[in-house]
C-alpha cells in the first residue's frame, strides 16, 4: 500500500514537471515572436522540450518495468 502511494505521488510530480516544461516551451515561443534576439527563446524552447521528453520517457520506463 505504501509503494502504491509512492507511485501515485511520483506520477503527480512527473505531471507537474511535464506541465512546467510545456509552459517553458510556450513562453519561449511567445518570447521569440516578440524579440529580435532568437538565442534565448530557442534555448528556452529546447529546454522545455527536453524536460517534457524526460518526463514522458520516465513514465514509459515505469510502465514497462
mmCIF file as Biopython writes it, N, C-alpha, C and O atoms, coordinates in Angstrom:
data_model
#
loop_
_atom_site.group_PDB
_atom_site.id
_atom_site.type_symbol
_atom_site.label_atom_id
_atom_site.label_alt_id
_atom_site.label_comp_id
_atom_site.label_asym_id
_atom_site.label_entity_id
_atom_site.label_seq_id
_atom_site.pdbx_PDB_ins_code
_atom_site.Cartn_x
_atom_site.Cartn_y
_atom_site.Cartn_z
_atom_site.occupancy
_atom_site.B_iso_or_equiv
_atom_site.auth_seq_id
_atom_site.auth_asym_id
_atom_site.pdbx_PDB_model_num
ATOM 1   N N  . UNK A ? 1  ? 0.822  -1.187 0.000   1.0 0.0 1  A 1 
ATOM 2   C CA . UNK A ? 1  ? 0.000  0.000  0.000   1.0 0.0 1  A 1 
ATOM 3   C C  . UNK A ? 1  ? 0.869  1.254  0.000   1.0 0.0 1  A 1 
ATOM 4   O O  . UNK A ? 1  ? 0.521  2.258  -0.622  1.0 0.0 1  A 1 
ATOM 5   N N  . UNK A ? 2  ? 1.993  1.192  0.697   1.0 0.0 2  A 1 
ATOM 6   C CA . UNK A ? 2  ? 2.887  2.340  0.733   1.0 0.0 2  A 1 
ATOM 7   C C  . UNK A ? 2  ? 3.532  2.575  -0.625  1.0 0.0 2  A 1 
ATOM 8   O O  . UNK A ? 2  ? 3.680  3.724  -1.043  1.0 0.0 2  A 1 
ATOM 9   N N  . UNK A ? 3  ? 3.922  1.503  -1.324  1.0 0.0 3  A 1 
ATOM 10  C CA . UNK A ? 3  ? 4.545  1.672  -2.642  1.0 0.0 3  A 1 
ATOM 11  C C  . UNK A ? 3  ? 3.535  2.205  -3.653  1.0 0.0 3  A 1 
ATOM 12  O O  . UNK A ? 3  ? 3.899  2.955  -4.558  1.0 0.0 3  A 1 
ATOM 13  N N  . UNK A ? 4  ? 2.264  1.821  -3.503  1.0 0.0 4  A 1 
ATOM 14  C CA . UNK A ? 4  ? 1.227  2.338  -4.389  1.0 0.0 4  A 1 
ATOM 15  C C  . UNK A ? 4  ? 1.065  3.842  -4.201  1.0 0.0 4  A 1 
ATOM 16  O O  . UNK A ? 4  ? 0.896  4.578  -5.174  1.0 0.0 4  A 1 
ATOM 17  N N  . UNK A ? 5  ? 1.117  4.296  -2.960  1.0 0.0 5  A 1 
ATOM 18  C CA . UNK A ? 5  ? 1.025  5.724  -2.673  1.0 0.0 5  A 1 
ATOM 19  C C  . UNK A ? 5  ? 2.220  6.467  -3.250  1.0 0.0 5  A 1 
ATOM 20  O O  . UNK A ? 5  ? 2.076  7.573  -3.772  1.0 0.0 5  A 1 
ATOM 21  N N  . UNK A ? 6  ? 3.397  5.863  -3.158  1.0 0.0 6  A 1 
ATOM 22  C CA . UNK A ? 6  ? 4.603  6.470  -3.718  1.0 0.0 6  A 1 
ATOM 23  C C  . UNK A ? 6  ? 4.504  6.565  -5.226  1.0 0.0 6  A 1 
ATOM 24  O O  . UNK A ? 6  ? 4.909  7.575  -5.802  1.0 0.0 6  A 1 
ATOM 25  N N  . UNK A ? 7  ? 3.973  5.534  -5.888  1.0 0.0 7  A 1 
ATOM 26  C CA . UNK A ? 7  ? 3.809  5.566  -7.337  1.0 0.0 7  A 1 
ATOM 27  C C  . UNK A ? 7  ? 2.869  6.690  -7.760  1.0 0.0 7  A 1 
ATOM 28  O O  . UNK A ? 7  ? 3.130  7.382  -8.744  1.0 0.0 7  A 1 
ATOM 29  N N  . UNK A ? 8  ? 1.785  6.872  -7.026  1.0 0.0 8  A 1 
ATOM 30  C CA . UNK A ? 8  ? 0.847  7.938  -7.365  1.0 0.0 8  A 1 
ATOM 31  C C  . UNK A ? 8  ? 1.475  9.309  -7.161  1.0 0.0 8  A 1 
ATOM 32  O O  . UNK A ? 8  ? 1.227  10.225 -7.945  1.0 0.0 8  A 1 
ATOM 33  N N  . UNK A ? 9  ? 2.288  9.463  -6.113  1.0 0.0 9  A 1 
ATOM 34  C CA . UNK A ? 9  ? 2.963  10.743 -5.882  1.0 0.0 9  A 1 
ATOM 35  C C  . UNK A ? 9  ? 3.962  11.036 -6.981  1.0 0.0 9  A 1 
ATOM 36  O O  . UNK A ? 9  ? 4.065  12.177 -7.432  1.0 0.0 9  A 1 
ATOM 37  N N  . UNK A ? 10 ? 4.708  10.021 -7.425  1.0 0.0 10 A 1 
ATOM 38  C CA . UNK A ? 10 ? 5.694  10.252 -8.480  1.0 0.0 10 A 1 
ATOM 39  C C  . UNK A ? 10 ? 5.008  10.566 -9.806  1.0 0.0 10 A 1 
ATOM 40  O O  . UNK A ? 10 ? 5.537  11.339 -10.605 1.0 0.0 10 A 1 
ATOM 41  N N  . UNK A ? 11 ? 3.837  9.976  -10.051 1.0 0.0 11 A 1 
ATOM 42  C CA . UNK A ? 11 ? 3.085  10.315 -11.263 1.0 0.0 11 A 1 
ATOM 43  C C  . UNK A ? 11 ? 2.637  11.764 -11.224 1.0 0.0 11 A 1 
ATOM 44  O O  . UNK A ? 11 ? 2.675  12.457 -12.241 1.0 0.0 11 A 1 
ATOM 45  N N  . UNK A ? 12 ? 2.218  12.221 -10.065 1.0 0.0 12 A 1 
ATOM 46  C CA . UNK A ? 12 ? 1.804  13.610 -9.925  1.0 0.0 12 A 1 
ATOM 47  C C  . UNK A ? 12 ? 2.960  14.572 -10.127 1.0 0.0 12 A 1 
ATOM 48  O O  . UNK A ? 12 ? 2.808  15.620 -10.755 1.0 0.0 12 A 1 
ATOM 49  N N  . UNK A ? 13 ? 4.113  14.209 -9.592  1.0 0.0 13 A 1 
ATOM 50  C CA . UNK A ? 13 ? 5.294  15.058 -9.752  1.0 0.0 13 A 1 
ATOM 51  C C  . UNK A ? 13 ? 5.709  15.113 -11.210 1.0 0.0 13 A 1 
ATOM 52  O O  . UNK A ? 13 ? 6.041  16.185 -11.715 1.0 0.0 13 A 1 
ATOM 53  N N  . UNK A ? 14 ? 5.697  13.977 -11.895 1.0 0.0 14 A 1 
ATOM 54  C CA . UNK A ? 14 ? 6.053  13.966 -13.317 1.0 0.0 14 A 1 
ATOM 55  C C  . UNK A ? 14 ? 5.063  14.777 -14.136 1.0 0.0 14 A 1 
ATOM 56  O O  . UNK A ? 14 ? 5.447  15.437 -15.102 1.0 0.0 14 A 1 
ATOM 57  N N  . UNK A ? 15 ? 3.798  14.733 -13.759 1.0 0.0 15 A 1 
ATOM 58  C CA . UNK A ? 15 ? 2.796  15.536 -14.454 1.0 0.0 15 A 1 
ATOM 59  C C  . UNK A ? 15 ? 3.052  17.026 -14.288 1.0 0.0 15 A 1 
ATOM 60  O O  . UNK A ? 15 ? 2.940  17.793 -15.245 1.0 0.0 15 A 1 
ATOM 61  N N  . UNK A ? 16 ? 3.394  17.429 -13.081 1.0 0.0 16 A 1 
ATOM 62  C CA . UNK A ? 16 ? 3.697  18.840 -12.823 1.0 0.0 16 A 1 
ATOM 63  C C  . UNK A ? 16 ? 4.943  19.258 -13.592 1.0 0.0 16 A 1 
ATOM 64  O O  . UNK A ? 16 ? 4.979  20.347 -14.165 1.0 0.0 16 A 1 
ATOM 65  N N  . UNK A ? 17 ? 5.968  18.406 -13.611 1.0 0.0 17 A 1 
ATOM 66  C CA . UNK A ? 17 ? 7.196  18.716 -14.346 1.0 0.0 17 A 1 
ATOM 67  C C  . UNK A ? 17 ? 6.908  18.821 -15.836 1.0 0.0 17 A 1 
ATOM 68  O O  . UNK A ? 17 ? 7.447  19.699 -16.510 1.0 0.0 17 A 1 
ATOM 69  N N  . UNK A ? 18 ? 6.071  17.944 -16.352 1.0 0.0 18 A 1 
ATOM 70  C CA . UNK A ? 18 ? 5.714  17.997 -17.766 1.0 0.0 18 A 1 
ATOM 71  C C  . UNK A ? 18 ? 4.952  19.282 -18.096 1.0 0.0 18 A 1 
ATOM 72  O O  . UNK A ? 18 ? 5.183  19.887 -19.143 1.0 0.0 18 A 1 
ATOM 73  N N  . UNK A ? 19 ? 4.055  19.697 -17.217 1.0 0.0 19 A 1 
ATOM 74  C CA . UNK A ? 19 ? 3.317  20.948 -17.422 1.0 0.0 19 A 1 
ATOM 75  C C  . UNK A ? 19 ? 4.266  22.139 -17.370 1.0 0.0 19 A 1 
ATOM 76  O O  . UNK A ? 19 ? 4.117  23.081 -18.149 1.0 0.0 19 A 1 
ATOM 77  N N  . UNK A ? 20 ? 5.247  22.108 -16.453 1.0 0.0 20 A 1 
ATOM 78  C CA . UNK A ? 20 ? 6.225  23.190 -16.380 1.0 0.0 20 A 1 
ATOM 79  C C  . UNK A ? 20 ? 7.052  23.260 -17.660 1.0 0.0 20 A 1 
ATOM 80  O O  . UNK A ? 20 ? 7.369  24.350 -18.136 1.0 0.0 20 A 1 
ATOM 81  N N  . UNK A ? 21 ? 7.400  22.108 -18.217 1.0 0.0 21 A 1 
ATOM 82  C CA . UNK A ? 21 ? 8.124  22.088 -19.484 1.0 0.0 21 A 1 
ATOM 83  C C  . UNK A ? 21 ? 7.293  22.667 -20.611 1.0 0.0 21 A 1 
ATOM 84  O O  . UNK A ? 21 ? 7.814  23.380 -21.468 1.0 0.0 21 A 1 
ATOM 85  N N  . UNK A ? 22 ? 6.001  22.364 -20.616 1.0 0.0 22 A 1 
ATOM 86  C CA . UNK A ? 22 ? 5.116  22.908 -21.644 1.0 0.0 22 A 1 
ATOM 87  C C  . UNK A ? 22 ? 4.984  24.421 -21.504 1.0 0.0 22 A 1 
ATOM 88  O O  . UNK A ? 22 ? 4.970  25.139 -22.504 1.0 0.0 22 A 1 
ATOM 89  N N  . UNK A ? 23 ? 4.887  24.907 -20.273 1.0 0.0 23 A 1 
ATOM 90  C CA . UNK A ? 23 ? 4.815  26.353 -20.044 1.0 0.0 23 A 1 
ATOM 91  C C  . UNK A ? 23 ? 6.103  27.026 -20.510 1.0 0.0 23 A 1 
ATOM 92  O O  . UNK A ? 23 ? 6.059  28.093 -21.122 1.0 0.0 23 A 1 
ATOM 93  N N  . UNK A ? 24 ? 7.247  26.409 -20.225 1.0 0.0 24 A 1 
ATOM 94  C CA . UNK A ? 24 ? 8.529  26.943 -20.678 1.0 0.0 24 A 1 
ATOM 95  C C  . UNK A ? 24 ? 8.589  26.987 -22.196 1.0 0.0 24 A 1 
ATOM 96  O O  . UNK A ? 24 ? 9.108  27.943 -22.772 1.0 0.0 24 A 1 
ATOM 97  N N  . UNK A ? 25 ? 8.065  25.968 -22.838 1.0 0.0 25 A 1 
ATOM 98  C CA . UNK A ? 25 ? 8.023  25.924 -24.298 1.0 0.0 25 A 1 
ATOM 99  C C  . UNK A ? 25 ? 7.137  27.043 -24.856 1.0 0.0 25 A 1 
ATOM 100 O O  . UNK A ? 25 ? 7.520  27.707 -25.819 1.0 0.0 25 A 1 
ATOM 101 N N  . UNK A ? 26 ? 5.976  27.254 -24.272 1.0 0.0 26 A 1 
ATOM 102 C CA . UNK A ? 26 ? 5.061  28.302 -24.735 1.0 0.0 26 A 1 
ATOM 103 C C  . UNK A ? 26 ? 5.656  29.689 -24.504 1.0 0.0 26 A 1 
ATOM 104 O O  . UNK A ? 26 ? 5.554  30.559 -25.369 1.0 0.0 26 A 1 
ATOM 105 N N  . UNK A ? 27 ? 6.279  29.902 -23.339 1.0 0.0 27 A 1 
ATOM 106 C CA . UNK A ? 27 ? 6.920  31.194 -23.071 1.0 0.0 27 A 1 
ATOM 107 C C  . UNK A ? 27 ? 8.023  31.452 -24.087 1.0 0.0 27 A 1 
ATOM 108 O O  . UNK A ? 27 ? 8.169  32.575 -24.571 1.0 0.0 27 A 1 
ATOM 109 N N  . UNK A ? 28 ? 8.800  30.426 -24.416 1.0 0.0 28 A 1 
ATOM 110 C CA . UNK A ? 28 ? 9.846  30.578 -25.425 1.0 0.0 28 A 1 
ATOM 111 C C  . UNK A ? 28 ? 9.280  30.945 -26.780 1.0 0.0 28 A 1 
ATOM 112 O O  . UNK A ? 28 ? 9.856  31.768 -27.491 1.0 0.0 28 A 1 
ATOM 113 N N  . UNK A ? 29 ? 8.154  30.341 -27.148 1.0 0.0 29 A 1 
ATOM 114 C CA . UNK A ? 29 ? 7.526  30.664 -28.432 1.0 0.0 29 A 1 
ATOM 115 C C  . UNK A ? 29 ? 7.030  32.108 -28.468 1.0 0.0 29 A 1 
ATOM 116 O O  . UNK A ? 29 ? 7.253  32.823 -29.446 1.0 0.0 29 A 1 
ATOM 117 N N  . UNK A ? 30 ? 6.361  32.530 -27.406 1.0 0.0 30 A 1 
ATOM 118 C CA . UNK A ? 30 ? 5.849  33.901 -27.349 1.0 0.0 30 A 1 
ATOM 119 C C  . UNK A ? 30 ? 7.008  34.895 -27.348 1.0 0.0 30 A 1 
ATOM 120 O O  . UNK A ? 30 ? 6.960  35.919 -28.029 1.0 0.0 30 A 1 
ATOM 121 N N  . UNK A ? 31 ? 8.041  34.584 -26.581 1.0 0.0 31 A 1 
ATOM 122 C CA . UNK A ? 31 ? 9.196  35.474 -26.485 1.0 0.0 31 A 1 
ATOM 123 C C  . UNK A ? 31 ? 9.930  35.578 -27.818 1.0 0.0 31 A 1 
ATOM 124 O O  . UNK A ? 31 ? 10.453 36.640 -28.153 1.0 0.0 31 A 1 
ATOM 125 N N  . UNK A ? 32 ? 9.973  34.486 -28.582 1.0 0.0 32 A 1 
ATOM 126 C CA . UNK A ? 32 ? 10.667 34.522 -29.872 1.0 0.0 32 A 1 
ATOM 127 C C  . UNK A ? 32 ? 9.921  35.384 -30.888 1.0 0.0 32 A 1 
ATOM 128 O O  . UNK A ? 32 ? 10.541 35.957 -31.784 1.0 0.0 32 A 1 
ATOM 129 N N  . UNK A ? 33 ? 8.609  35.481 -30.759 1.0 0.0 33 A 1 
ATOM 130 C CA . UNK A ? 33 ? 7.832  36.325 -31.665 1.0 0.0 33 A 1 
ATOM 131 C C  . UNK A ? 33 ? 8.016  37.800 -31.307 1.0 0.0 33 A 1 
ATOM 132 O O  . UNK A ? 33 ? 8.022  38.658 -32.189 1.0 0.0 33 A 1 
ATOM 133 N N  . UNK A ? 34 ? 8.165  38.092 -30.022 1.0 0.0 34 A 1 
ATOM 134 C CA . UNK A ? 34 ? 8.203  39.477 -29.574 1.0 0.0 34 A 1 
ATOM 135 C C  . UNK A ? 34 ? 9.600  40.096 -29.584 1.0 0.0 34 A 1 
ATOM 136 O O  . UNK A ? 34 ? 9.719  41.314 -29.452 1.0 0.0 34 A 1 
ATOM 137 N N  . UNK A ? 35 ? 10.653 39.303 -29.734 1.0 0.0 35 A 1 
ATOM 138 C CA . UNK A ? 35 ? 12.005 39.856 -29.679 1.0 0.0 35 A 1 
ATOM 139 C C  . UNK A ? 35 ? 12.733 39.635 -30.994 1.0 0.0 35 A 1 
ATOM 140 O O  . UNK A ? 35 ? 12.345 38.806 -31.816 1.0 0.0 35 A 1 
ATOM 141 N N  . UNK A ? 36 ? 13.790 40.396 -31.163 1.0 0.0 36 A 1 
ATOM 142 C CA . UNK A ? 36 ? 14.625 40.218 -32.344 1.0 0.0 36 A 1 
ATOM 143 C C  . UNK A ? 36 ? 15.765 39.244 -32.074 1.0 0.0 36 A 1 
ATOM 144 O O  . UNK A ? 36 ? 16.305 38.646 -33.005 1.0 0.0 36 A 1 
ATOM 145 N N  . UNK A ? 37 ? 16.131 39.083 -30.812 1.0 0.0 37 A 1 
ATOM 146 C CA . UNK A ? 37 ? 17.194 38.143 -30.447 1.0 0.0 37 A 1 
ATOM 147 C C  . UNK A ? 37 ? 16.559 36.773 -30.262 1.0 0.0 37 A 1 
ATOM 148 O O  . UNK A ? 37 ? 15.671 36.606 -29.426 1.0 0.0 37 A 1 
ATOM 149 N N  . UNK A ? 38 ? 17.007 35.799 -31.032 1.0 0.0 38 A 1 
ATOM 150 C CA . UNK A ? 38 ? 16.357 34.489 -31.009 1.0 0.0 38 A 1 
ATOM 151 C C  . UNK A ? 38 ? 17.151 33.425 -30.261 1.0 0.0 38 A 1 
ATOM 152 O O  . UNK A ? 38 ? 16.760 32.258 -30.272 1.0 0.0 38 A 1 
ATOM 153 N N  . UNK A ? 39 ? 18.250 33.789 -29.615 1.0 0.0 39 A 1 
ATOM 154 C CA . UNK A ? 39 ? 19.049 32.782 -28.914 1.0 0.0 39 A 1 
ATOM 155 C C  . UNK A ? 39 ? 18.360 32.343 -27.625 1.0 0.0 39 A 1 
ATOM 156 O O  . UNK A ? 39 ? 18.228 31.146 -27.370 1.0 0.0 39 A 1 
ATOM 157 N N  . UNK A ? 40 ? 17.922 33.296 -26.815 1.0 0.0 40 A 1 
ATOM 158 C CA . UNK A ? 40 ? 17.299 32.968 -25.531 1.0 0.0 40 A 1 
ATOM 159 C C  . UNK A ? 40 ? 15.994 32.194 -25.718 1.0 0.0 40 A 1 
ATOM 160 O O  . UNK A ? 40 ? 15.805 31.184 -25.039 1.0 0.0 40 A 1 
ATOM 161 N N  . UNK A ? 41 ? 15.083 32.612 -26.602 1.0 0.0 41 A 1 
ATOM 162 C CA . UNK A ? 41 ? 13.859 31.827 -26.790 1.0 0.0 41 A 1 
ATOM 163 C C  . UNK A ? 41 ? 14.133 30.423 -27.323 1.0 0.0 41 A 1 
ATOM 164 O O  . UNK A ? 41 ? 13.445 29.470 -26.958 1.0 0.0 41 A 1 
ATOM 165 N N  . UNK A ? 42 ? 15.136 30.299 -28.185 1.0 0.0 42 A 1 
ATOM 166 C CA . UNK A ? 42 ? 15.468 28.978 -28.716 1.0 0.0 42 A 1 
ATOM 167 C C  . UNK A ? 42 ? 15.956 28.064 -27.604 1.0 0.0 42 A 1 
ATOM 168 O O  . UNK A ? 42 ? 15.570 26.896 -27.543 1.0 0.0 42 A 1 
ATOM 169 N N  . UNK A ? 43 ? 16.799 28.585 -26.728 1.0 0.0 43 A 1 
ATOM 170 C CA . UNK A ? 43 ? 17.285 27.793 -25.592 1.0 0.0 43 A 1 
ATOM 171 C C  . UNK A ? 43 ? 16.123 27.422 -24.679 1.0 0.0 43 A 1 
ATOM 172 O O  . UNK A ? 43 ? 16.069 26.298 -24.179 1.0 0.0 43 A 1 
ATOM 173 N N  . UNK A ? 44 ? 15.190 28.351 -24.451 1.0 0.0 44 A 1 
ATOM 174 C CA . UNK A ? 44 ? 14.031 28.057 -23.608 1.0 0.0 44 A 1 
ATOM 175 C C  . UNK A ? 44 ? 13.165 26.964 -24.224 1.0 0.0 44 A 1 
ATOM 176 O O  . UNK A ? 44 ? 12.684 26.079 -23.516 1.0 0.0 44 A 1 
ATOM 177 N N  . UNK A ? 45 ? 12.964 27.023 -25.544 1.0 0.0 45 A 1 
ATOM 178 C CA . UNK A ? 45 ? 12.144 26.005 -26.206 1.0 0.0 45 A 1 
ATOM 179 C C  . UNK A ? 45 ? 12.833 24.644 -26.181 1.0 0.0 45 A 1 
ATOM 180 O O  . UNK A ? 45 ? 12.177 23.621 -25.983 1.0 0.0 45 A 1 
ATOM 181 N N  . UNK A ? 46 ? 14.139 24.625 -26.378 1.0 0.0 46 A 1 
ATOM 182 C CA . UNK A ? 46 ? 14.876 23.358 -26.322 1.0 0.0 46 A 1 
ATOM 183 C C  . UNK A ? 46 ? 14.820 22.778 -24.912 1.0 0.0 46 A 1 
ATOM 184 O O  . UNK A ? 46 ? 14.609 21.577 -24.742 1.0 0.0 46 A 1 
ATOM 185 N N  . UNK A ? 47 ? 15.008 23.628 -23.897 1.0 0.0 47 A 1 
ATOM 186 C CA . UNK A ? 47 ? 14.954 23.159 -22.512 1.0 0.0 47 A 1 
ATOM 187 C C  . UNK A ? 47 ? 13.565 22.618 -22.170 1.0 0.0 47 A 1 
ATOM 188 O O  . UNK A ? 47 ? 13.451 21.578 -21.521 1.0 0.0 47 A 1 
ATOM 189 N N  . UNK A ? 48 ? 12.516 23.310 -22.596 1.0 0.0 48 A 1 
ATOM 190 C CA . UNK A ? 48 ? 11.153 22.833 -22.345 1.0 0.0 48 A 1 
ATOM 191 C C  . UNK A ? 48 ? 10.880 21.502 -23.011 1.0 0.0 48 A 1 
ATOM 192 O O  . UNK A ? 48 ? 10.246 20.624 -22.427 1.0 0.0 48 A 1 
ATOM 193 N N  . UNK A ? 49 ? 11.365 21.353 -24.245 1.0 0.0 49 A 1 
ATOM 194 C CA . UNK A ? 49 ? 11.181 20.088 -24.959 1.0 0.0 49 A 1 
ATOM 195 C C  . UNK A ? 49 ? 11.922 18.955 -24.268 1.0 0.0 49 A 1 
ATOM 196 O O  . UNK A ? 49 ? 11.394 17.850 -24.149 1.0 0.0 49 A 1 
ATOM 197 N N  . UNK A ? 50 ? 13.143 19.220 -23.810 1.0 0.0 50 A 1 
ATOM 198 C CA . UNK A ? 50 ? 13.921 18.188 -23.118 1.0 0.0 50 A 1 
ATOM 199 C C  . UNK A ? 50 ? 13.244 17.780 -21.819 1.0 0.0 50 A 1 
ATOM 200 O O  . UNK A ? 50 ? 13.199 16.594 -21.493 1.0 0.0 50 A 1 
ATOM 201 N N  . UNK A ? 51 ? 12.716 18.747 -21.074 1.0 0.0 51 A 1 
ATOM 202 C CA . UNK A ? 51 ? 12.024 18.435 -19.818 1.0 0.0 51 A 1 
ATOM 203 C C  . UNK A ? 51 ? 10.809 17.554 -20.079 1.0 0.0 51 A 1 
ATOM 204 O O  . UNK A ? 51 ? 10.580 16.581 -19.361 1.0 0.0 51 A 1 
ATOM 205 N N  . UNK A ? 52 ? 10.032 17.888 -21.102 1.0 0.0 52 A 1 
ATOM 206 C CA . UNK A ? 52 ? 8.845  17.097 -21.435 1.0 0.0 52 A 1 
ATOM 207 C C  . UNK A ? 52 ? 9.245  15.686 -21.857 1.0 0.0 52 A 1 
ATOM 208 O O  . UNK A ? 52 ? 8.631  14.710 -21.425 1.0 0.0 52 A 1 
ATOM 209 N N  . UNK A ? 53 ? 10.268 15.576 -22.698 1.0 0.0 53 A 1 
ATOM 210 C CA . UNK A ? 53 ? 10.694 14.256 -23.170 1.0 0.0 53 A 1 
ATOM 211 C C  . UNK A ? 53 ? 11.223 13.389 -22.037 1.0 0.0 53 A 1 
ATOM 212 O O  . UNK A ? 53 ? 10.952 12.189 -22.006 1.0 0.0 53 A 1 
ATOM 213 N N  . UNK A ? 54 ? 11.969 13.968 -21.111 1.0 0.0 54 A 1 
ATOM 214 C CA . UNK A ? 54 ? 12.483 13.188 -19.979 1.0 0.0 54 A 1 
ATOM 215 C C  . UNK A ? 54 ? 11.338 12.711 -19.097 1.0 0.0 54 A 1 
ATOM 216 O O  . UNK A ? 54 ? 11.341 11.566 -18.645 1.0 0.0 54 A 1 
ATOM 217 N N  . UNK A ? 55 ? 10.354 13.579 -18.846 1.0 0.0 55 A 1 
ATOM 218 C CA . UNK A ? 55 ? 9.205  13.175 -18.024 1.0 0.0 55 A 1 
ATOM 219 C C  . UNK A ? 55 ? 8.425  12.052 -18.696 1.0 0.0 55 A 1 
ATOM 220 O O  . UNK A ? 55 ? 8.001  11.109 -18.026 1.0 0.0 55 A 1 
ATOM 221 N N  . UNK A ? 56 ? 8.230  12.139 -20.003 1.0 0.0 56 A 1 
ATOM 222 C CA . UNK A ? 56 ? 7.498  11.090 -20.717 1.0 0.0 56 A 1 
ATOM 223 C C  . UNK A ? 56 ? 8.304  9.795  -20.788 1.0 0.0 56 A 1 
ATOM 224 O O  . UNK A ? 56 ? 7.738  8.708  -20.674 1.0 0.0 56 A 1 
ATOM 225 N N  . UNK A ? 57 ? 9.611  9.899  -20.975 1.0 0.0 57 A 1 
ATOM 226 C CA . UNK A ? 57 ? 10.462 8.707  -21.025 1.0 0.0 57 A 1 
ATOM 227 C C  . UNK A ? 57 ? 10.437 7.980  -19.685 1.0 0.0 57 A 1 
ATOM 228 O O  . UNK A ? 57 ? 10.395 6.750  -19.641 1.0 0.0 57 A 1 
ATOM 229 N N  . UNK A ? 58 ? 10.461 8.739  -18.597 1.0 0.0 58 A 1 
ATOM 230 C CA . UNK A ? 58 ? 10.389 8.136  -17.271 1.0 0.0 58 A 1 
ATOM 231 C C  . UNK A ? 58 ? 9.058  7.426  -17.078 1.0 0.0 58 A 1 
ATOM 232 O O  . UNK A ? 58 ? 9.012  6.344  -16.492 1.0 0.0 58 A 1 
ATOM 233 N N  . UNK A ? 59 ? 7.987  8.018  -17.559 1.0 0.0 59 A 1 
ATOM 234 C CA . UNK A ? 59 ? 6.668  7.393  -17.462 1.0 0.0 59 A 1 
ATOM 235 C C  . UNK A ? 59 ? 6.621  6.091  -18.248 1.0 0.0 59 A 1 
ATOM 236 O O  . UNK A ? 59 ? 6.091  5.091  -17.765 1.0 0.0 59 A 1 
ATOM 237 N N  . UNK A ? 60 ? 7.172  6.098  -19.456 1.0 0.0 60 A 1 
ATOM 238 C CA . UNK A ? 60 ? 7.176  4.884  -20.274 1.0 0.0 60 A 1 
ATOM 239 C C  . UNK A ? 60 ? 8.036  3.792  -19.656 1.0 0.0 60 A 1 
ATOM 240 O O  . UNK A ? 60 ? 7.663  2.620  -19.692 1.0 0.0 60 A 1 
ATOM 241 N N  . UNK A ? 61 ? 9.186  4.161  -19.087 1.0 0.0 61 A 1 
ATOM 242 C CA . UNK A ? 61 ? 10.048 3.170  -18.444 1.0 0.0 61 A 1 
ATOM 243 C C  . UNK A ? 61 ? 9.368  2.551  -17.234 1.0 0.0 61 A 1 
ATOM 244 O O  . UNK A ? 61 ? 9.526  1.358  -16.978 1.0 0.0 61 A 1 
ATOM 245 N N  . UNK A ? 62 ? 8.617  3.345  -16.491 1.0 0.0 62 A 1 
ATOM 246 C CA . UNK A ? 62 ? 7.946  2.825  -15.306 1.0 0.0 62 A 1 
ATOM 247 C C  . UNK A ? 62 ? 6.813  1.871  -15.690 1.0 0.0 62 A 1 
ATOM 248 O O  . UNK A ? 62 ? 6.560  0.897  -14.980 1.0 0.0 62 A 1 
ATOM 249 N N  . UNK A ? 63 ? 6.137  2.139  -16.794 1.0 0.0 63 A 1 
ATOM 250 C CA . UNK A ? 63 ? 5.057  1.250  -17.239 1.0 0.0 63 A 1 
ATOM 251 C C  . UNK A ? 63 ? 5.608  -0.102 -17.676 1.0 0.0 63 A 1 
ATOM 252 O O  . UNK A ? 63 ? 4.999  -1.140 -17.420 1.0 0.0 63 A 1 
ATOM 253 N N  . UNK A ? 64 ? 6.775  -0.083 -18.341 1.0 0.0 64 A 1 
ATOM 254 C CA . UNK A ? 64 ? 7.364  -1.333 -18.821 1.0 0.0 64 A 1 
ATOM 255 C C  . UNK A ? 64 ? 7.949  -2.157 -17.688 1.0 0.0 64 A 1 
ATOM 256 O O  . UNK A ? 64 ? 7.862  -3.385 -17.703 1.0 0.0 64 A 1 
ATOM 257 N N  . UNK A ? 65 ? 8.539  -1.496 -16.715 1.0 0.0 65 A 1 
ATOM 258 C CA . UNK A ? 65 ? 9.287  -2.214 -15.702 1.0 0.0 65 A 1 
ATOM 259 C C  . UNK A ? 65 ? 8.545  -2.431 -14.465 1.0 0.0 65 A 1 
ATOM 260 O O  . UNK A ? 65 ? 9.070  -3.030 -13.526 1.0 0.0 65 A 1 
#
